[in-house]
Amino acid sequence: MKGKVKSDGTGLEEALIANPLYDEVFKYMMEDNSAARKFISGIIGEEVIKLSFAPQEYVYKKDDNVPGKTWSVYRLDFTARIRTKEGSKAVMIEVQKVSLNSDIIRFRSYLGGQYRNKGNSYTDANKKIHAIPIYCIFVVGDGIGIKGVPVITVNPTASDAATAQELKWAGNEFISGLHHHSWIVQVPELKGRRSNDMEMLLSIFDQTNRIMSDHHILNFREEHFPEAYRPVIRRLQHAVANKEIRNAMEMEDYAIGQMRMERETGKAEGKAEADAEYKTIISKKDAALSEKDAIIARERAEKEDAIARERAEKEDAIARERAEKDAAIAREENLRAEIAALKANLKTDK
């Protein structure tokens, strides 16, 4: 499947991108350093000029007594250098993404690991140890229940306990080292919201853009996407044609479906039954995918046939019009010749 298609009626191009709400797609996007820098910069509102990262995927076993029942939160840890008015500063950036809202304890445990990590500090020339500030980005597929707000920014403030007057603490190492900035992206609240560049960037998660025939693919007008963030779109367009990523999305559909069912019913199935169901679903998904590809091929062939027929009809119409004009010219010339001959005969009779 190509990354672009012609839109109906307008002739403008629309971008087809893989759905980054899926772990494998999100991972593929963030493994590209340019796309990752643009994505993070767009959310935190500061330019990331250098980014080093080590992706980690954590799998949490939901119930040790129920084999095969697991839940995962996808997490990325970065060391970044951000441009400032004074030059630049180092920060740690943690990105966590979940398709379903889940236990906050897991988020805290991962964040706690960052604070315990000795690598999140540096020693200056005077051998003094400094803590590197931590930025946290959460992408939550189900949202956290705050309606009408696509992105929630948590920016710690400090105030005088006696007067409640807010203090200007920017740069205070004690406060910045023990408190962190957070950005929470609520995917359901992104629906149709495009009020600034950040929301335009995050439109890659807007599930209302899913194409009807395949919810693994999103479709939107590329010209509406900020030029600065085009590397993100390019990476997601490449992911569309990646068969391994498409298969991974199919498997994630199954896993999320299982989690939704368990959350709603509170029931768990044995591993053998789950594996059998999994194989059946994947088989059906493969058949459905093949059918979709066949439908796309048929639709493409039908469009090409329609274009060819329309072109042939236009050419036939032009040929008929040309023939009619030629015939009309010939009749006019014959009429002129007859009139000339008649005039000549009249002169001879006189």
C-alpha positions in Angstrom: 0.0 0.0 0.0 1.4 3.4 -1.0 1.8 6.3 1.5 -0.4 8.7 -0.6 -3.6 8.5 -2.5 -5.6 11.0 -4.5 -8.6 12.4 -2.7 -12.0 12.1 -4.4 -13.0 15.0 -6.5 -10.4 17.6 -5.4 -7.2 16.2 -6.9 -5.4 17.0 -3.6 -3.1 14.4 -2.0 -4.0 12.8 1.3 -1.4 11.1 3.5 -1.8 7.4 4.5 0.1 6.7 7.7 0.3 3.7 10.0 -1.6 4.2 13.3 0.9 5.2 16.0 -1.5 4.2 18.8 -0.1 0.7 18.1 3.1 -0.1 20.0 5.0 -1.4 17.0 4.2 1.7 14.9 5.0 4.1 17.8 8.3 2.2 18.3 9.1 2.4 14.6 8.4 6.2 14.6 10.5 6.9 17.7 13.5 4.8 16.5 14.0 7.5 13.8 16.1 10.2 15.6 14.8 13.0 13.4 11.1 12.0 13.9 11.6 11.5 17.6 13.2 14.9 18.1 10.4 16.6 16.2 7.7 14.7 18.1 9.2 15.5 21.5 10.0 19.1 20.6 6.4 19.7 19.5 5.0 18.4 22.8 7.3 20.1 25.3 7.5 23.3 23.3 11.3 23.4 23.4 13.7 22.5 20.7 15.5 19.2 21.2 18.9 19.6 19.5 20.3 16.2 20.5 18.7 13.0 21.5 20.0 9.7 22.7 17.7 6.9 23.6 17.4 3.3 24.6 13.8 1.9 24.0 12.5 -0.5 26.6 9.2 -2.4 26.5 7.9 -3.5 29.9 5.5 -6.4 30.2 3.5 -6.6 33.4 2.0 -10.0 34.4 -1.5 -9.4 35.4 -2.1 -12.6 37.4 0.6 -15.2 38.1 -2.1 -17.8 38.5 -3.5 -17.2 35.0 -0.9 -18.2 32.4 -0.6 -16.0 29.3 -2.4 -13.1 30.8 -0.1 -10.0 30.5 -0.4 -6.3 30.1 2.3 -4.0 28.7 3.1 -0.3 28.9 5.5 0.8 26.2 8.2 3.1 27.6 11.1 5.0 26.0 13.9 6.7 28.0 15.9 9.5 26.4 18.8 11.7 27.3 18.3 15.0 25.6 19.9 18.4 25.1 17.4 21.2 24.8 18.1 24.7 23.4 17.8 27.6 25.9 18.3 31.3 25.8 21.6 30.8 27.6 22.7 28.0 25.3 21.5 24.5 26.1 20.6 22.2 29.0 20.5 18.4 29.6 17.2 16.7 30.5 15.9 13.2 30.9 12.8 12.5 28.9 10.5 9.5 29.6 7.7 8.6 27.2 5.1 6.1 28.2 2.3 4.9 25.9 -0.7 2.7 26.7 -3.7 1.9 24.5 -5.9 1.3 27.6 -6.0 3.3 30.8 -4.5 1.1 33.5 -3.0 1.0 37.0 -1.2 4.3 37.9 1.2 2.3 40.1 3.0 0.9 37.1 3.6 4.5 35.8 5.0 5.5 39.2 7.3 2.5 39.3 8.8 3.3 36.0 9.2 6.9 36.9 10.7 5.9 40.2 13.3 3.9 38.3 14.4 7.2 36.6 14.9 8.9 39.9 17.0 5.9 41.2 19.1 5.8 38.0 22.6 7.0 38.7 22.9 7.9 35.0 20.4 10.7 35.5 23.1 12.9 37.0 26.4 14.4 36.1 29.6 15.6 38.0 30.9 19.1 37.3 34.5 20.3 37.3 34.4 20.7 41.0 33.3 17.1 41.5 29.8 18.2 42.6 27.0 15.9 41.5 24.0 17.5 39.8 20.6 15.9 39.1 19.3 16.1 35.5 15.7 17.4 35.3 13.1 14.8 34.2 10.4 15.4 31.6 7.5 12.9 31.3 5.2 12.4 28.3 2.2 10.1 28.7 0.2 9.0 25.6 -3.1 7.4 26.9 -5.3 5.7 24.4 -8.4 5.8 26.7 -7.6 9.2 28.2 -7.7 9.9 31.9 -11.3 11.2 32.1 -10.8 14.9 31.8 -13.1 16.0 28.9 -12.3 18.6 26.3 -8.6 18.8 26.9 -6.4 16.9 24.4 -3.1 17.7 26.2 -2.7 18.3 29.9 0.5 20.1 31.0 1.7 19.6 34.6 4.2 22.3 35.4 5.2 22.4 39.1 5.0 25.7 40.9 6.5 26.8 44.2 5.1 29.3 46.6 5.7 31.0 50.0 3.8 28.8 52.6 2.9 31.9 54.6 1.8 34.3 51.9 0.9 31.8 49.1 2.9 34.1 46.8 4.3 32.1 43.9 8.1 32.0 43.7 10.3 32.3 40.7 12.3 29.1 41.0 13.4 28.5 37.5 16.9 27.1 37.6 16.7 26.2 41.3 18.4 22.8 41.3 16.8 21.5 44.4 13.3 22.0 43.1 13.9 21.0 39.5 15.8 17.9 40.6 12.9 16.7 42.8 9.9 17.7 40.7 9.2 17.1 37.0 7.2 18.5 34.1 4.6 16.2 32.6 2.5 16.2 29.4 -0.5 13.9 29.2 -1.9 13.2 25.8 -5.6 12.1 25.9 -6.1 10.4 22.5 -10.0 10.5 22.6 -9.9 14.3 23.2 -7.9 14.9 20.0 -11.0 14.4 17.9 -11.1 17.3 15.5 -8.9 19.6 17.6 -6.3 21.6 15.6 -6.0 24.8 17.5 -2.2 25.0 17.5 0.9 23.3 16.1 1.1 20.8 19.0 -2.5 19.6 18.4 -1.7 19.5 14.6 1.3 17.3 15.4 -0.8 15.0 17.7 -3.4 14.6 15.0 -1.4 11.5 14.0 -3.2 9.9 17.0 -6.7 11.1 16.1 -8.6 7.9 15.7 -11.4 9.6 13.8 -9.0 9.7 10.8 -8.9 5.9 10.5 -9.9 4.7 7.1 -13.1 2.6 7.0 -11.5 -0.5 5.5 -8.5 -0.7 7.8 -8.3 0.9 11.3 -4.5 0.3 11.2 -4.3 3.2 8.7 -5.0 6.9 9.2 -5.8 9.3 6.4 -5.5 13.1 6.5 -4.5 16.0 4.4 -0.7 16.4 4.5 -0.8 20.1 3.6 -2.6 20.7 6.9 0.4 19.2 8.8 3.1 21.7 10.0 6.1 21.6 7.7 8.5 21.4 10.7 7.0 18.0 11.7 7.0 16.4 8.2 9.8 13.8 9.3 7.1 12.3 11.6 4.7 11.9 8.7 7.4 10.4 6.4 8.3 7.8 9.0 4.7 6.8 9.5 4.1 6.6 5.8 7.1 4.2 5.5 5.5 2.0 8.2 2.3 1.6 6.1 4.0 -0.8 3.7 6.0 -2.7 6.3 4.4 -6.2 6.5 6.0 -7.0 9.9 4.5 -3.9 11.4 1.1 -4.7 10.0 1.3 -8.3 11.4 2.3 -6.8 14.8 -0.8 -4.5 14.7 -3.0 -7.6 14.1 -1.5 -9.3 17.2 -1.9 -6.2 19.3 -5.6 -6.0 18.2 -6.0 -9.5 19.7 -4.1 -8.7 22.9 -6.1 -5.5 23.5 -9.4 -7.3 22.7 -8.5 -9.8 25.4 -7.7 -7.1 27.9 -11.0 -5.3 27.2 -12.9 -8.5 27.6 -11.3 -9.4 30.8 -11.8 -5.9 32.2 -15.5 -6.0 31.4 -16.3 -9.5 32.4 -13.6 -10.2 35.0 -13.1 -13.7 33.5 -9.9 -15.3 32.4 -9.3 -18.2 30.1 -6.6 -20.9 30.1 -3.5 -20.6 27.9 -4.5 -23.4 25.6 -7.9 -22.0 24.8 -6.4 -18.5 24.4 -3.8 -19.8 22.0 -6.4 -21.6 19.9 -8.5 -18.5 19.8 -5.5 -16.4 18.9 -4.6 -18.6 15.9 -8.3 -18.5 14.7 -8.4 -14.8 14.9 -5.1 -14.3 13.2 -6.2 -16.7 10.4 -9.4 -14.7 10.0 -7.4 -11.5 10.0 -5.0 -12.8 7.4 -7.9 -13.8 5.2 -9.6 -10.4 5.8 -6.3 -8.6 4.9 -6.0 -10.6 1.7 -9.6 -9.8 0.8 -9.0 -6.1 1.5 -5.9 -6.2 -0.8 -8.0 -7.9 -3.5 -10.7 -5.2 -3.1 -8.2 -2.4 -3.3 -6.8 -4.1 -6.5 -10.2 -4.4 -8.0 -11.1 -0.8 -7.1 -7.9 0.4 -8.7 -8.6 -1.7 -11.8 -12.1 -0.4 -12.0 -10.9 3.2 -11.7 -8.3 2.7 -14.4 -11.0 1.1 -16.6 -13.3 4.0 -16.0 -10.6 6.5 -16.8 -9.8 4.6 -20.0 -13.4 4.5 -21.0 -13.8 8.2 -20.3 -10.7 9.0 -22.3 -12.0 6.8 -25.2 -15.4 8.4 -25.1 -13.8 11.9 -25.2 -11.6 10.9 -28.1 -14.6 9.4 -30.0 -16.6 12.6 -29.3 -13.7 14.7 -30.6 -13.4 12.5 -33.7 -17.1 12.7 -34.4 -17.1 16.5 -33.9 -14.1 16.8 -36.2 -15.8 14.6 -38.8 -19.0 16.6 -38.6 -17.1 19.9 -39.1 -15.2 18.4 -42.1 -18.5 17.3 -43.6 -20.1 20.7 -43.0 -17.1 22.4 -44.7 -17.3 19.9 -47.6 -21.0 20.7 -48.0 -20.4 24.4 -47.9 -17.7 24.1 -50.6 -20.0 22.0 -52.8 -22.7 24.6 -52.4 -20.3 27.4 -53.4 -19.2 25.3 -56.4 -22.9 24.8 -57.5 -23.6 28.5 -57.1 -20.6 29.4 -59.1 -21.6 27.0 -61.9 -25.1 28.4 -61.9 -23.8 31.9 -62.2 -21.6 30.8 -65.1 -24.5 29.2 -66.9 -26.6 32.4 -66.6 -23.9 34.5 -68.1 -23.6 32.0 -71.1 -27.4 32.1 -71.7 -27.3 35.9 -71.9 
